[in-house]
Amino acid sequence: MMMTHTALLLIDFQNDYFPTYPDAKWPLSGTETAAANAGDLLTLFRQLQLPVVHVRHEFLSEDAPFFLPDSPGAAIHNSVGAIAGEAVILKHQINSFRETELQQTLQQLGVEKLIIVGAMSHMCIDAVTRAAVDLGYECHVAHDACASLDLEFDGVTVPAHHVHHAFMAALSFGYANVTTAEALMALVKNKL
């Protein structure tokens, strides 16, 4: 088995975020494209036998707008679902490290570098990347393997692609190498 210090971290690729999923409770913009690009990375990591960690979110309340406890919408989408041997971390907070076993899992795997994909760009991707850097991880974000949605603030609607690009720009400024899934695949092949 090839030894590496790099893991693929897939955040919240869950049914409720996919516009093509029947009864999706919180469809994002571009989830299917993001998942397809993440799937390319996932295939490569599996081929090279590199560590893969999936994170999924469930709210604790039945009154939540999406990701209800034990609901089909909270399940990981089958396009990027976990297979035997891949860790699946359940979280209840925005930050994937908060009150979870993520840090312990990464330490057990000997991980020093993370390739991060998933949703939402402006919430859980932003939070996990900043937290990971604070914990000493080198972070790489595949911007075309992340999804967001339109946001509204103070009477102004911000289109999803602007939300996504603003957060990717912020992360690339001081937290992560933000590039394409294809570029990160090339880095992995060259032993990132």
N, C-alpha and C positions, 0 to 999 in steps of 0.2 A: 504493500500500500504506500502510495506517495505521501510523504509528510509535508505539511504546509502549516503556515501560521495565518493563512487567509481563509475566512469563512464568508459564505453568502448568507445575508440576513434578509429574509422576506417578511415584510411588515403588512399585516392586515389585508392581504388579498382575499377578501371574504365576499360571499355571494351578495350581500346587501349593497356593495359598492359597484356591482356590474350592471350597467343598463340593460344588457341582454338577458339577465337573470329574471325569470318571472317573479313578480312580487318584491323586487329589490326595494328596500326601504330608504336607501340613501345613495342613489346612483351618481357616480362621479363622471367627469368629462375625460374620456380617453382611457378608461380602465382596461378595456380589452387590448388595446395597443400596448399599454404598459405591461400587462401580464404576458403578452406574447414576447416582448423583449426580455422580461424577467425569465420567461421560460427558456429562452436561448441560453442565458447564463446558468440556469438551473441544470439544463442538459449537460453543459460543459463541466460544471462542478461534479455532477454524478459520473460522467465519463472518466474524469481525473481522480475520482474518489476523494474529493475535497469536502470539508465540513459544510453542511447546510443546516441552517436554523430557521424555522418558521415561527412567526409570532402571530397570534390571533387575539382579538379584543372581544370581550363580552362585558356589557354593562351589568351591574348587579341588580338593577331595577327593571321590572316588567314595564315600567312607564317610559323607558328609554325610546328615543326615536328610531333606533336601529341596533343591530347586534344584541338582540334580546337573549337572555340566558337559554342555552340549549336549543336555540332556534335554527332552522335550516339556513336562514340568512346570515347567521354568525359562523357558519362552517367555511373552511377554506375552499375557494373555488377549485373545481377539479382540474382546471388547466395548469395549476401550479401546486397541486396537492402534495402533501408529504408522503414519503414511502418509508418502509421499514428502515430503522437506523437513523432517521433524521429527527432531530429534536423539534418538538412543538411546544412553545411557551404560551401559556394563557395569561393575559394581562387584563387589568380592570382600569388602568390609568392611561394617559396619553403617552407618557414616557415608558418605553418597553422595559427599562431597567427597574422601574419603581415597583417594589413589592412583588418581584418575580424572581425566577431562578436564572434569568438570562446571563448575568455576570458570572455566576457559578458555572453554568454550562460552557460559556466561552473559555473560562479559565481551565476547565477540565479538558477541553479540546486543544489547549495550547494556542489559542487564537491571539494574534497581535494586530491583524488588519481585517477590516470589514468592507465588503461590497454590499451596499444598502439599496434595496428596491422596495416599492410598495406604495402605500397610501396612508393618510393623505399627505401630499407634499408639504402643506402649510401647518400640519399638526404633528402627526406621529413620526413622519420622516424627519422633520426639523428637530423634534424633541429627542429622538433616539440618536441622531447624528451628533448633536451638541453634547448630550450626556456621554456618548461613547468617547468623544475626544477628551472630555473632562476626566474620563477614567483611564486615559492613556492609549486608546486605540487609534491607529491610522485609519482614516475613513475615506472611502470612495463611494460616490453616489451616482448611479446610472439615471440621469435625469429623464431619459426616454422610457424608463421602466418605473416611473412614478406617476401618480394621478392626483388631480385636485378637483375643485368645483368653483363655481361662481360664489363670491362672497359679497355681503352688503355691509357697509358701515357708514353711518351718518348720512343716510339717504343716497349714497353712491354705490352702484353695483360694479364690482371689479370682476371682469371676465376671468374664467378659470385659467386660461393660458397666461394672463398677466399675474395672477396669484402665484401660479407655478413658477414662472420665470423670476419673480421677485424673490421668492424663497430660495430658489437654486442659486441666484446671484449672491444672496447673503451667505449661504453655506460655502460657496466657492471662494468668497473673499477671505474667510478666516478659519473654516472648519474642515473642508473636505476637497478632494479632487472630484469635481463634478464634470462628468463627461458622458459619452454614450455607452450603451451596453456593449456595442461592438468594440469600442476602444478598450473597455475593461476586459472583454474576452481576450483581446490580444495581449493585454498585460498579464492576465492569468496564464496564458499559454507560454509567456516568456518568464514565468515563475515570479510573479508579483512579490 
